[in-house]
């Protein structure tokens, strides 16, 4: 499994999911001195800061468990940086998307998405 390619595929699937839910993806992989946010999206009510965790099916910890207190604090600081550089007045929301990669019976790669709204 190519980790970079798999992570990008997970982010692509989450971005498509958000678009289907009526959100506009306004930035991907936003970085600043505090950290990185995988996806920033918005609708008329919320601006979402989404952490995407892509894992193999047999991983020891889930994607949401990997977003510990230290990671959450970095995401919040990064979101504050982004909001300080834009004129966004929407209600912020912090979500986590868990993408599980597995092998289908036919040998092809499958993906399962578990989306956690307002995760922290």
C-alpha positions, 0 to 999 in steps of 0.5 A: 500500500502506497501511503501517500496515494492511499491518503490522497484517495481517502481525502478525495472520497471525503471531498466528494462525500462533502460535495454530495452533502451540499458543501463546497470544498474551499481548500485542501491541505491547508498548512501554516506554522501550527499544522495542517488541515486536510479539508476545509469546506463550507455551506451557508451555515458552517465552515468545516475543518476536516481531519481525514484518517485513512487506515487499513482494515486491520489497523490497531487504532481507529482514525478518530483515536489517532486524533488525540488531544495534541492533534486536536489542539494543532488543528484548532490553532491551524483553523484559527490561522485560516480564519484570521486570514479570511473574512469567514464568519460562519460557525466553525465545526471540527469533523473527523473522517475515517476511511477504511481500506480493504480488499474486496472478494474480487481482489479490488480495493474497497473503501468504507467511510465513517464520517464524524460530524462535530467530533471535537 
